[in-house]
Amino acid sequence: MPKANSNKDYSEKMAENLKKALTEMLILSFLSKKDMTIYEILTILDKQSNSICKIQYPYGVIYRMSDRGYIEIAGKAVSDDRRRIHYRITDMGREYLEKITREYHNFLSGIDMILAYVETIGTESEDK
């Protein structure tokens, strides 16, 4: 018999997987508008999502996207004894962003169609 909290564990894992899948798209979306620091991106994500979209370990994503050629360092600045690195999106990153955004919208469209169909199940027999 499953534990009482196993549904919570599963939903937390599902939320974490969704965050991982969408993190690159969100970061690249910001960088497609202007060069930014990781701190700026995290602050906007937190504020605009009412703290729902938080990235726990952003540097792993940044390093991975940098290694793949999707982003690059735009400049470095030192202020208040802190080093701020500004990142920019590359042409390859723009192409990748277009691809994953298109896939995201297509997937959501498919989910919407399925959920709309599910709403009709059972009502067909009532109409007859």
N, CA, C and O atoms as CSV, one atom per row, in Angstrom:
chain,resi,resn,atom,element,x,y,z
A,1,MET,N,N,0.843,-1.173,0.000
A,1,MET,CA,C,0.000,0.000,0.000
A,1,MET,C,C,0.897,1.248,0.000
A,1,MET,O,O,1.845,1.326,0.782
A,2,PRO,N,N,0.597,2.243,-0.891
A,2,PRO,CA,C,1.434,3.432,-0.958
A,2,PRO,C,C,1.339,4.263,0.317
A,2,PRO,O,O,0.320,4.263,1.009
A,3,LYS,N,N,2.414,4.961,0.603
A,3,LYS,CA,C,2.430,5.847,1.751
A,3,LYS,C,C,1.507,7.039,1.495
A,3,LYS,O,O,1.271,7.420,0.349
A,4,ALA,N,N,1.000,7.610,2.559
A,4,ALA,CA,C,0.075,8.736,2.446
A,4,ALA,C,C,0.717,9.944,1.770
A,4,ALA,O,O,0.036,10.695,1.071
A,5,ASN,N,N,1.993,10.136,1.966
A,5,ASN,CA,C,2.633,11.314,1.386
A,5,ASN,C,C,3.267,11.045,0.023
A,5,ASN,O,O,3.957,11.919,-0.503
A,6,SER,N,N,3.060,9.878,-0.559
A,6,SER,CA,C,3.699,9.568,-1.840
A,6,SER,C,C,3.168,10.456,-2.957
A,6,SER,O,O,3.912,10.765,-3.887
A,7,ASN,N,N,1.900,10.878,-2.897
A,7,ASN,CA,C,1.377,11.784,-3.915
A,7,ASN,C,C,2.085,13.132,-3.851
A,7,ASN,O,O,2.388,13.728,-4.885
A,8,LYS,N,N,2.344,13.605,-2.653
A,8,LYS,CA,C,3.072,14.857,-2.501
A,8,LYS,C,C,4.477,14.703,-3.071
A,8,LYS,O,O,4.954,15.581,-3.789
A,9,ASP,N,N,5.130,13.615,-2.761
A,9,ASP,CA,C,6.471,13.381,-3.293
A,9,ASP,C,C,6.453,13.374,-4.816
A,9,ASP,O,O,7.317,13.972,-5.456
A,10,TYR,N,N,5.465,12.695,-5.392
A,10,TYR,CA,C,5.363,12.620,-6.847
A,10,TYR,C,C,5.101,13.992,-7.439
A,10,TYR,O,O,5.724,14.364,-8.434
A,11,SER,N,N,4.191,14.751,-6.845
A,11,SER,CA,C,3.877,16.073,-7.392
A,11,SER,C,C,5.081,17.012,-7.281
A,11,SER,O,O,5.306,17.834,-8.170
A,12,GLU,N,N,5.845,16.899,-6.212
A,12,GLU,CA,C,7.046,17.711,-6.081
A,12,GLU,C,C,8.078,17.326,-7.143
A,12,GLU,O,O,8.742,18.195,-7.708
A,13,LYS,N,N,8.211,16.047,-7.410
A,13,LYS,CA,C,9.148,15.588,-8.441
A,13,LYS,C,C,8.690,16.065,-9.819
A,13,LYS,O,O,9.505,16.479,-10.644
A,14,MET,N,N,7.374,16.003,-10.061
A,14,MET,CA,C,6.850,16.453,-11.340
A,14,MET,C,C,7.106,17.948,-11.515
A,14,MET,O,O,7.514,18.383,-12.591
A,15,ALA,N,N,6.872,18.725,-10.481
A,15,ALA,CA,C,7.120,20.166,-10.543
A,15,ALA,C,C,8.595,20.441,-10.801
A,15,ALA,O,O,8.928,21.330,-11.585
A,16,GLU,N,N,9.468,19.702,-10.164
A,16,GLU,CA,C,10.910,19.888,-10.358
A,16,GLU,C,C,11.315,19.555,-11.795
A,16,GLU,O,O,12.123,20.266,-12.393
A,17,ASN,N,N,10.760,18.484,-12.346
A,17,ASN,CA,C,11.061,18.119,-13.733
A,17,ASN,C,C,10.555,19.171,-14.709
A,17,ASN,O,O,11.228,19.480,-15.693
A,18,LEU,N,N,9.373,19.723,-14.444
A,18,LEU,CA,C,8.857,20.793,-15.304
A,18,LEU,C,C,9.763,22.020,-15.243
A,18,LEU,O,O,10.053,22.637,-16.268
A,19,LYS,N,N,10.202,22.366,-14.051
A,19,LYS,CA,C,11.099,23.513,-13.899
A,19,LYS,C,C,12.383,23.311,-14.684
A,19,LYS,O,O,12.852,24.216,-15.374
A,20,LYS,N,N,12.946,22.118,-14.573
A,20,LYS,CA,C,14.185,21.835,-15.303
A,20,LYS,C,C,13.972,21.953,-16.799
A,20,LYS,O,O,14.818,22.487,-17.517
A,21,ALA,N,N,12.846,21.454,-17.264
A,21,ALA,CA,C,12.570,21.471,-18.698
A,21,ALA,C,C,12.369,22.886,-19.232
A,21,ALA,O,O,12.701,23.165,-20.384
A,22,LEU,N,N,11.836,23.767,-18.420
A,22,LEU,CA,C,11.504,25.110,-18.886
A,22,LEU,C,C,12.550,26.169,-18.539
A,22,LEU,O,O,12.489,27.283,-19.058
A,23,THR,N,N,13.488,25.844,-17.687
A,23,THR,CA,C,14.475,26.817,-17.233
A,23,THR,C,C,15.272,27.410,-18.383
A,23,THR,O,O,15.442,28.628,-18.448
A,24,GLU,N,N,15.760,26.585,-19.281
A,24,GLU,CA,C,16.545,27.100,-20.402
A,24,GLU,C,C,15.716,28.058,-21.240
A,24,GLU,O,O,16.204,29.110,-21.652
A,25,MET,N,N,14.454,27.694,-21.496
A,25,MET,CA,C,13.596,28.549,-22.306
A,25,MET,C,C,13.391,29.898,-21.625
A,25,MET,O,O,13.434,30.936,-22.286
A,26,LEU,N,N,13.171,29.895,-20.333
A,26,LEU,CA,C,12.954,31.147,-19.612
A,26,LEU,C,C,14.204,32.021,-19.620
A,26,LEU,O,O,14.120,33.218,-19.894
A,27,ILE,N,N,15.349,31.440,-19.326
A,27,ILE,CA,C,16.593,32.212,-19.295
A,27,ILE,C,C,16.909,32.763,-20.683
A,27,ILE,O,O,17.260,33.935,-20.817
A,28,LEU,N,N,16.789,31.939,-21.703
A,28,LEU,CA,C,17.063,32.411,-23.059
A,28,LEU,C,C,16.068,33.489,-23.490
A,28,LEU,O,O,16.431,34.402,-24.232
A,29,SER,N,N,14.832,33.392,-23.038
A,29,SER,CA,C,13.834,34.418,-23.363
A,29,SER,C,C,14.259,35.776,-22.828
A,29,SER,O,O,14.172,36.781,-23.534
A,30,PHE,N,N,14.720,35.808,-21.579
A,30,PHE,CA,C,15.206,37.067,-21.018
A,30,PHE,C,C,16.401,37.589,-21.800
A,30,PHE,O,O,16.459,38.766,-22.158
A,31,LEU,N,N,17.353,36.700,-22.059
A,31,LEU,CA,C,18.575,37.133,-22.739
A,31,LEU,C,C,18.327,37.521,-24.192
A,31,LEU,O,O,19.145,38.216,-24.795
A,32,SER,N,N,17.211,37.082,-24.759
A,32,SER,CA,C,16.892,37.487,-26.132
A,32,SER,C,C,16.458,38.952,-26.184
A,32,SER,O,O,16.440,39.564,-27.251
A,33,LYS,N,N,16.111,39.506,-25.023
A,33,LYS,CA,C,15.688,40.908,-24.954
A,33,LYS,C,C,16.831,41.847,-24.581
A,33,LYS,O,O,16.922,42.963,-25.092
A,34,LYS,N,N,17.709,41.379,-23.675
A,34,LYS,CA,C,18.857,42.205,-23.293
A,34,LYS,C,C,19.865,41.359,-22.522
A,34,LYS,O,O,19.528,40.299,-21.995
A,35,ASP,N,N,21.090,41.834,-22.464
A,35,ASP,CA,C,22.116,41.175,-21.662
A,35,ASP,C,C,21.737,41.325,-20.189
A,35,ASP,O,O,21.276,42.386,-19.765
A,36,MET,N,N,21.931,40.268,-19.421
A,36,MET,CA,C,21.534,40.302,-18.020
A,36,MET,C,C,22.481,39.463,-17.175
A,36,MET,O,O,23.199,38.600,-17.681
A,37,THR,N,N,22.463,39.738,-15.871
A,37,THR,CA,C,23.176,38.895,-14.925
A,37,THR,C,C,22.227,37.794,-14.446
A,37,THR,O,O,21.010,37.896,-14.602
A,38,ILE,N,N,22.791,36.765,-13.875
A,38,ILE,CA,C,21.965,35.696,-13.326
A,38,ILE,C,C,21.073,36.252,-12.222
A,38,ILE,O,O,19.902,35.884,-12.120
A,39,TYR,N,N,21.617,37.124,-11.410
A,39,TYR,CA,C,20.826,37.716,-10.327
A,39,TYR,C,C,19.605,38.449,-10.868
A,39,TYR,O,O,18.512,38.313,-10.319
A,40,GLU,N,N,19.775,39.226,-11.940
A,40,GLU,CA,C,18.637,39.936,-12.535
A,40,GLU,C,C,17.566,38.956,-13.006
A,40,GLU,O,O,16.377,39.159,-12.762
A,41,ILE,N,N,17.992,37.906,-13.674
A,41,ILE,CA,C,17.053,36.906,-14.187
A,41,ILE,C,C,16.294,36.253,-13.040
A,41,ILE,O,O,15.070,36.131,-13.090
A,42,LEU,N,N,17.013,35.837,-12.014
A,42,LEU,CA,C,16.368,35.170,-10.876
A,42,LEU,C,C,15.386,36.092,-10.169
A,42,LEU,O,O,14.314,35.657,-9.749
A,43,THR,N,N,15.746,37.352,-10.039
A,43,THR,CA,C,14.873,38.320,-9.381
A,43,THR,C,C,13.577,38.511,-10.163
A,43,THR,O,O,12.492,38.521,-9.582
A,44,ILE,N,N,13.690,38.660,-11.466
A,44,ILE,CA,C,12.494,38.844,-12.297
A,44,ILE,C,C,11.632,37.585,-12.288
A,44,ILE,O,O,10.411,37.675,-12.161
A,45,LEU,N,N,12.250,36.418,-12.422
A,45,LEU,CA,C,11.492,35.163,-12.379
A,45,LEU,C,C,10.702,35.052,-11.089
A,45,LEU,O,O,9.520,34.708,-11.104
A,46,ASP,N,N,11.349,35.341,-9.983
A,46,ASP,CA,C,10.693,35.247,-8.682
A,46,ASP,C,C,9.533,36.232,-8.587
A,46,ASP,O,O,8.431,35.858,-8.186
A,47,LYS,N,N,9.772,37.468,-8.948
A,47,LYS,CA,C,8.743,38.504,-8.827
A,47,LYS,C,C,7.568,38.252,-9.767
A,47,LYS,O,O,6.414,38.299,-9.341
A,48,GLN,N,N,7.848,37.988,-11.022
A,48,GLN,CA,C,6.780,37.859,-12.013
A,48,GLN,C,C,5.966,36.575,-11.872
A,48,GLN,O,O,4.858,36.483,-12.400
A,49,SER,N,N,6.506,35.589,-11.166
A,49,SER,CA,C,5.771,34.331,-10.988
A,49,SER,C,C,5.217,34.190,-9.567
A,49,SER,O,O,4.754,33.117,-9.181
A,50,ASN,N,N,5.268,35.272,-8.795
A,50,ASN,CA,C,4.857,35.195,-7.390
A,50,ASN,C,C,5.587,34.081,-6.655
A,50,ASN,O,O,4.990,33.332,-5.881
A,51,SER,N,N,6.861,33.985,-6.903
A,51,SER,CA,C,7.773,33.021,-6.258
A,51,SER,C,C,7.508,31.563,-6.635
A,51,SER,O,O,7.980,30.659,-5.946
A,52,ILE,N,N,6.776,31.323,-7.697
A,52,ILE,CA,C,6.506,29.953,-8.149
A,52,ILE,C,C,7.685,29.417,-8.952
A,52,ILE,O,O,8.055,28.252,-8.806
A,53,CYS,N,N,8.273,30.251,-9.793
A,53,CYS,CA,C,9.370,29.822,-10.662
A,53,CYS,C,C,10.706,30.238,-10.069
A,53,CYS,O,O,11.245,31.294,-10.401
A,54,LYS,N,N,11.225,29.412,-9.206
A,54,LYS,CA,C,12.533,29.660,-8.619
A,54,LYS,C,C,13.511,28.625,-9.164
A,54,LYS,O,O,13.177,27.447,-9.293
A,55,ILE,N,N,14.698,29.071,-9.475
A,55,ILE,CA,C,15.745,28.178,-9.957
A,55,ILE,C,C,16.731,27.995,-8.815
A,55,ILE,O,O,17.396,28.944,-8.402
A,56,GLN,N,N,16.821,26.779,-8.311
A,56,GLN,CA,C,17.675,26.510,-7.154
A,56,GLN,C,C,19.162,26.585,-7.487
A,56,GLN,O,O,19.938,27.150,-6.716
A,57,TYR,N,N,19.563,26.030,-8.610
A,57,TYR,CA,C,20.976,25.977,-8.980
A,57,TYR,C,C,21.155,26.532,-10.393
A,57,TYR,O,O,21.351,25.765,-11.336
A,58,PRO,N,N,21.091,27.842,-10.546
A,58,PRO,CA,C,21.120,28.432,-11.894
A,58,PRO,C,C,22.458,28.277,-12.607
A,58,PRO,O,O,22.497,28.254,-13.837
A,59,TYR,N,N,23.552,28.170,-11.861
A,59,TYR,CA,C,24.857,28.140,-12.521
A,59,TYR,C,C,25.054,26.872,-13.349
A,59,TYR,O,O,25.737,26.908,-14.373
A,60,GLY,N,N,24.476,25.774,-12.930
A,60,GLY,CA,C,24.552,24.552,-13.726
A,60,GLY,C,C,23.921,24.750,-15.091
A,60,GLY,O,O,24.466,24.313,-16.104
A,61,VAL,N,N,22.770,25.410,-15.115
A,61,VAL,CA,C,22.072,25.681,-16.379
A,61,VAL,C,C,22.886,26.661,-17.216
A,61,VAL,O,O,23.041,26.477,-18.423
A,62,ILE,N,N,23.398,27.692,-16.575
A,62,ILE,CA,C,24.193,28.699,-17.290
A,62,ILE,C,C,25.434,28.063,-17.914
A,62,ILE,O,O,25.736,28.305,-19.083
A,63,TYR,N,N,26.145,27.258,-17.147
A,63,TYR,CA,C,27.356,26.611,-17.673
A,63,TYR,C,C,27.017,25.652,-18.815
A,63,TYR,O,O,27.741,25.591,-19.808
A,64,ARG,N,N,25.923,24.905,-18.677
A,64,ARG,CA,C,25.516,23.969,-19.727
A,64,ARG,C,C,25.173,24.721,-21.009
A,64,ARG,O,O,25.588,24.316,-22.095
A,65,MET,N,N,24.416,25.814,-20.891
A,65,MET,CA,C,24.041,26.576,-22.082
A,65,MET,C,C,25.259,27.267,-22.695
A,65,MET,O,O,25.340,27.426,-23.914
A,66,SER,N,N,26.194,27.672,-21.857
A,66,SER,CA,C,27.424,28.278,-22.354
A,66,SER,C,C,28.259,27.245,-23.108
A,66,SER,O,O,28.788,27.527,-24.183
A,67,ASP,N,N,28.372,26.052,-22.537
A,67,ASP,CA,C,29.131,24.973,-23.191
A,67,ASP,C,C,28.527,24.592,-24.538
A,67,ASP,O,O,29.250,24.209,-25.459
A,68,ARG,N,N,27.221,24.694,-24.656
A,68,ARG,CA,C,26.532,24.348,-25.904
A,68,ARG,C,C,26.531,25.491,-26.910
A,68,ARG,O,O,26.088,25.324,-28.047
A,69,GLY,N,N,27.026,26.648,-26.493
A,69,GLY,CA,C,27.111,27.792,-27.402
A,69,GLY,C,C,25.847,28.615,-27.492
A,69,GLY,O,O,25.704,29.408,-28.423
A,70,TYR,N,N,24.916,28.456,-26.554
A,70,TYR,CA,C,23.652,29.192,-26.584
A,70,TYR,C,C,23.771,30.578,-25.966
A,70,TYR,O,O,23.039,31.497,-26.333
A,71,ILE,N,N,24.705,30.722,-25.019
A,71,ILE,CA,C,24.939,32.019,-24.392
A,71,ILE,C,C,26.435,32.239,-24.270
A,71,ILE,O,O,27.231,31.308,-24.396
A,72,GLU,N,N,26.803,33.498,-24.019
A,72,GLU,CA,C,28.199,33.830,-23.816
A,72,GLU,C,C,28.287,35.009,-22.854
A,72,GLU,O,O,27.298,35.701,-22.609
A,73,ILE,N,N,29.459,35.224,-22.323
A,73,ILE,CA,C,29.670,36.349,-21.429
A,73,ILE,C,C,29.699,37.628,-22.256
A,73,ILE,O,O,30.444,37.740,-23.229
A,74,ALA,N,N,28.873,38.591,-21.850
A,74,ALA,CA,C,28.816,39.877,-22.544
A,74,ALA,C,C,29.742,40.893,-21.898
A,74,ALA,O,O,30.217,41.824,-22.549
A,75,GLY,N,N,29.993,40.702,-20.605
A,75,GLY,CA,C,30.878,41.624,-19.907
A,75,GLY,C,C,30.895,41.321,-18.421
A,75,GLY,O,O,30.047,40.593,-17.905
A,76,LYS,N,N,31.872,41.889,-17.752
A,76,LYS,CA,C,32.006,41.710,-16.311
A,76,LYS,C,C,32.139,43.084,-15.671
A,76,LYS,O,O,32.742,43.997,-16.237
A,77,ALA,N,N,31.567,43.211,-14.486
A,77,ALA,CA,C,31.666,44.468,-13.741
A,77,ALA,C,C,31.828,44.139,-12.268
A,77,ALA,O,O,31.308,43.138,-11.775
A,78,VAL,N,N,32.559,45.003,-11.577
A,78,VAL,CA,C,32.725,44.838,-10.141
A,78,VAL,C,C,32.038,46.014,-9.458
A,78,VAL,O,O,32.313,47.174,-9.761
A,79,SER,N,N,31.137,45.693,-8.529
A,79,SER,CA,C,30.466,46.735,-7.756
A,79,SER,C,C,30.174,46.189,-6.376
A,79,SER,O,O,29.813,45.022,-6.220
A,80,ASP,N,N,30.332,47.034,-5.379
A,80,ASP,CA,C,30.088,46.611,-3.998
A,80,ASP,C,C,30.846,45.329,-3.667
A,80,ASP,O,O,30.315,44.445,-2.994
A,81,ASP,N,N,32.059,45.231,-4.128
A,81,ASP,CA,C,32.909,44.061,-3.886
A,81,ASP,C,C,32.332,42.774,-4.477
A,81,ASP,O,O,32.694,41.679,-4.047
A,82,ARG,N,N,31.457,42.897,-5.439
A,82,ARG,CA,C,30.891,41.715,-6.104
A,82,ARG,C,C,31.206,41.777,-7.584
A,82,ARG,O,O,31.224,42.845,-8.197
A,83,ARG,N,N,31.450,40.626,-8.128
A,83,ARG,CA,C,31.693,40.530,-9.559
A,83,ARG,C,C,30.380,40.154,-10.221
A,83,ARG,O,O,29.785,39.131,-9.884
A,84,ARG,N,N,29.935,40.951,-11.139
A,84,ARG,CA,C,28.701,40.696,-11.879
A,84,ARG,C,C,29.067,40.314,-13.308
A,84,ARG,O,O,29.782,41.040,-13.999
A,85,ILE,N,N,28.567,39.174,-13.730
A,85,ILE,CA,C,28.806,38.725,-15.099
A,85,ILE,C,C,27.515,38.879,-15.878
A,85,ILE,O,O,26.482,38.322,-15.506
A,86,HIS,N,N,27.581,39.632,-16.950
A,86,HIS,CA,C,26.431,39.787,-17.841
A,86,HIS,C,C,26.538,38.761,-18.960
A,86,HIS,O,O,27.601,38.572,-19.552
A,87,TYR,N,N,25.425,38.106,-19.236
A,87,TYR,CA,C,25.369,37.103,-20.291
A,87,TYR,C,C,24.526,37.617,-21.441
A,87,TYR,O,O,23.640,38.453,-21.265
A,88,ARG,N,N,24.823,37.096,-22.624
A,88,ARG,CA,C,24.031,37.417,-23.810
A,88,ARG,C,C,23.729,36.122,-24.554
A,88,ARG,O,O,24.447,35.130,-24.430
A,89,ILE,N,N,22.674,36.156,-25.313
A,89,ILE,CA,C,22.287,35.010,-26.131
A,89,ILE,C,C,23.080,35.068,-27.438
A,89,ILE,O,O,23.363,36.152,-27.949
A,90,THR,N,N,23.431,33.921,-27.964
A,90,THR,CA,C,24.143,33.841,-29.244
A,90,THR,C,C,23.135,33.549,-30.354
A,90,THR,O,O,21.965,33.283,-30.082
A,91,ASP,N,N,23.592,33.601,-31.599
A,91,ASP,CA,C,22.710,33.242,-32.714
A,91,ASP,C,C,22.219,31.804,-32.574
A,91,ASP,O,O,21.055,31.509,-32.846
A,92,MET,N,N,23.118,30.906,-32.145
A,92,MET,CA,C,22.735,29.516,-31.933
A,92,MET,C,C,21.690,29.424,-30.812
A,92,MET,O,O,20.771,28.608,-30.876
A,93,GLY,N,N,21.840,30.259,-29.802
A,93,GLY,CA,C,20.877,30.295,-28.706
A,93,GLY,C,C,19.520,30.783,-29.164
A,93,GLY,O,O,18.492,30.286,-28.702
A,94,ARG,N,N,19.504,31.754,-30.072
A,94,ARG,CA,C,18.223,32.252,-30.620
A,94,ARG,C,C,17.513,31.150,-31.406
A,94,ARG,O,O,16.301,30.974,-31.288
A,95,GLU,N,N,18.269,30.427,-32.194
A,95,GLU,CA,C,17.678,29.312,-32.956
A,95,GLU,C,C,17.125,28.251,-32.003
A,95,GLU,O,O,16.024,27.741,-32.207
A,96,TYR,N,N,17.883,27.927,-30.979
A,96,TYR,CA,C,17.448,26.937,-29.993
A,96,TYR,C,C,16.205,27.430,-29.254
A,96,TYR,O,O,15.273,26.659,-29.024
A,97,LEU,N,N,16.187,28.707,-28.884
A,97,LEU,CA,C,15.024,29.278,-28.203
A,97,LEU,C,C,13.781,29.181,-29.082
A,97,LEU,O,O,12.709,28.813,-28.602
A,98,GLU,N,N,13.919,29.507,-30.356
A,98,GLU,CA,C,12.775,29.389,-31.275
A,98,GLU,C,C,12.262,27.951,-31.315
A,98,GLU,O,O,11.055,27.713,-31.277
A,99,LYS,N,N,13.179,27.004,-31.392
A,99,LYS,CA,C,12.801,25.590,-31.469
A,99,LYS,C,C,12.084,25.135,-30.206
A,99,LYS,O,O,11.017,24.525,-30.288
A,100,ILE,N,N,12.655,25.423,-29.037
A,100,ILE,CA,C,12.036,24.915,-27.808
A,100,ILE,C,C,10.745,25.669,-27.485
A,100,ILE,O,O,9.838,25.100,-26.877
A,101,THR,N,N,10.650,26.937,-27.881
A,101,THR,CA,C,9.406,27.680,-27.667
A,101,THR,C,C,8.300,27.111,-28.544
A,101,THR,O,O,7.160,26.968,-28.104
A,102,ARG,N,N,8.641,26.791,-29.776
A,102,ARG,CA,C,7.664,26.178,-30.696
A,102,ARG,C,C,7.210,24.829,-30.146
A,102,ARG,O,O,6.016,24.532,-30.154
A,103,GLU,N,N,8.148,24.008,-29.666
A,103,GLU,CA,C,7.804,22.710,-29.092
A,103,GLU,C,C,6.927,22.875,-27.848
A,103,GLU,O,O,5.981,22.115,-27.645
A,104,TYR,N,N,7.243,23.861,-27.028
A,104,TYR,CA,C,6.456,24.150,-25.822
A,104,TYR,C,C,5.004,24.488,-26.197
A,104,TYR,O,O,4.064,23.930,-25.629
A,105,HIS,N,N,4.834,25.404,-27.155
A,105,HIS,CA,C,3.485,25.803,-27.559
A,105,HIS,C,C,2.723,24.651,-28.221
A,105,HIS,O,O,1.525,24.490,-27.988
A,106,ASN,N,N,3.405,23.855,-29.040
A,106,ASN,CA,C,2.759,22.703,-29.661
A,106,ASN,C,C,2.302,21.696,-28.609
A,106,ASN,O,O,1.200,21.155,-28.697
A,107,PHE,N,N,3.142,21.448,-27.626
A,107,PHE,CA,C,2.797,20.502,-26.572
A,107,PHE,C,C,1.595,21.001,-25.771
A,107,PHE,O,O,0.659,20.246,-25.511
A,108,LEU,N,N,1.627,22.274,-25.382
A,108,LEU,CA,C,0.496,22.832,-24.630
A,108,LEU,C,C,-0.787,22.789,-25.452
A,108,LEU,O,O,-1.861,22.529,-24.908
A,109,SER,N,N,-0.690,23.038,-26.741
A,109,SER,CA,C,-1.854,22.970,-27.616
A,109,SER,C,C,-2.440,21.561,-27.618
A,109,SER,O,O,-3.656,21.381,-27.544
A,110,GLY,N,N,-1.559,20.568,-27.705
A,110,GLY,CA,C,-2.019,19.179,-27.666
A,110,GLY,C,C,-2.680,18.838,-26.344
A,110,GLY,O,O,-3.709,18.161,-26.324
A,111,ILE,N,N,-2.109,19.293,-25.244
A,111,ILE,CA,C,-2.693,19.054,-23.926
A,111,ILE,C,C,-4.072,19.712,-23.835
A,111,ILE,O,O,-5.017,19.110,-23.326
A,112,ASP,N,N,-4.185,20.950,-24.330
A,112,ASP,CA,C,-5.483,21.636,-24.312
A,112,ASP,C,C,-6.536,20.870,-25.103
A,112,ASP,O,O,-7.686,20.769,-24.676
A,113,MET,N,N,-6.143,20.328,-26.263
A,113,MET,CA,C,-7.098,19.551,-27.068
A,113,MET,C,C,-7.540,18.298,-26.326
A,113,MET,O,O,-8.720,17.947,-26.346
A,114,ILE,N,N,-6.605,17.628,-25.676
A,114,ILE,CA,C,-6.939,16.417,-24.922
A,114,ILE,C,C,-7.871,16.750,-23.767
A,114,ILE,O,O,-8.870,16.061,-23.561
A,115,LEU,N,N,-7.561,17.790,-23.015
A,115,LEU,CA,C,-8.408,18.161,-21.886
A,115,LEU,C,C,-9.799,18.596,-22.336
A,115,LEU,O,O,-10.788,18.315,-21.659
A,116,ALA,N,N,-9.879,19.282,-23.475
A,116,ALA,CA,C,-11.190,19.660,-24.023
A,116,ALA,C,C,-11.983,18.413,-24.399
A,116,ALA,O,O,-13.191,18.352,-24.173
A,117,TYR,N,N,-11.306,17.421,-24.971
A,117,TYR,CA,C,-11.968,16.164,-25.310
A,117,TYR,C,C,-12.454,15.450,-24.050
A,117,TYR,O,O,-13.577,14.948,-24.012
A,118,VAL,N,N,-11.621,15.406,-23.035
A,118,VAL,CA,C,-11.987,14.739,-21.785
A,118,VAL,C,C,-13.254,15.356,-21.210
A,118,VAL,O,O,-14.096,14.645,-20.661
A,119,GLU,N,N,-13.397,16.662,-21.329
A,119,GLU,CA,C,-14.596,17.338,-20.827
A,119,GLU,C,C,-15.860,16.855,-21.533
A,119,GLU,O,O,-16.949,16.926,-20.962
A,120,THR,N,N,-15.730,16.363,-22.770
A,120,THR,CA,C,-16.906,15.917,-23.519
A,120,THR,C,C,-17.268,14.464,-23.234
A,120,THR,O,O,-18.369,14.027,-23.568
A,121,ILE,N,N,-16.368,13.719,-22.628
A,121,ILE,CA,C,-16.642,12.310,-22.348
A,121,ILE,C,C,-17.805,12.220,-21.373
A,121,ILE,O,O,-17.824,12.881,-20.335
A,122,GLY,N,N,-18.754,11.402,-21.725
A,122,GLY,CA,C,-19.933,11.230,-20.881
A,122,GLY,C,C,-21.089,12.116,-21.300
A,122,GLY,O,O,-22.247,11.785,-21.046
A,123,THR,N,N,-20.791,13.245,-21.943
A,123,THR,CA,C,-21.875,14.123,-22.368
A,123,THR,C,C,-22.465,13.678,-23.692
A,123,THR,O,O,-23.581,14.071,-24.034
A,124,GLU,N,N,-21.718,12.846,-24.461
A,124,GLU,CA,C,-22.224,12.368,-25.741
A,124,GLU,C,C,-23.468,11.509,-25.560
A,124,GLU,O,O,-24.430,11.650,-26.314
A,125,SER,N,N,-23.460,10.621,-24.568
A,125,SER,CA,C,-24.615,9.742,-24.333
A,125,SER,C,C,-25.784,10.535,-23.787
A,125,SER,O,O,-26.935,10.152,-23.995
A,126,GLU,N,N,-25.515,11.638,-23.090
A,126,GLU,CA,C,-26.593,12.459,-22.544
A,126,GLU,C,C,-27.294,13.242,-23.636
A,126,GLU,O,O,-28.463,13.596,-23.485
A,127,ASP,N,N,-26.601,13.520,-24.740
A,127,ASP,CA,C,-27.191,14.287,-25.841
A,127,ASP,C,C,-28.144,13.462,-26.672
A,127,ASP,O,O,-28.992,14.024,-27.364
A,128,LYS,N,N,-28.033,12.137,-26.627
A,128,LYS,CA,C,-28.861,11.274,-27.473
A,128,LYS,C,C,-30.241,11.096,-26.928
A,128,LYS,O,O,-31.056,10.396,-27.529
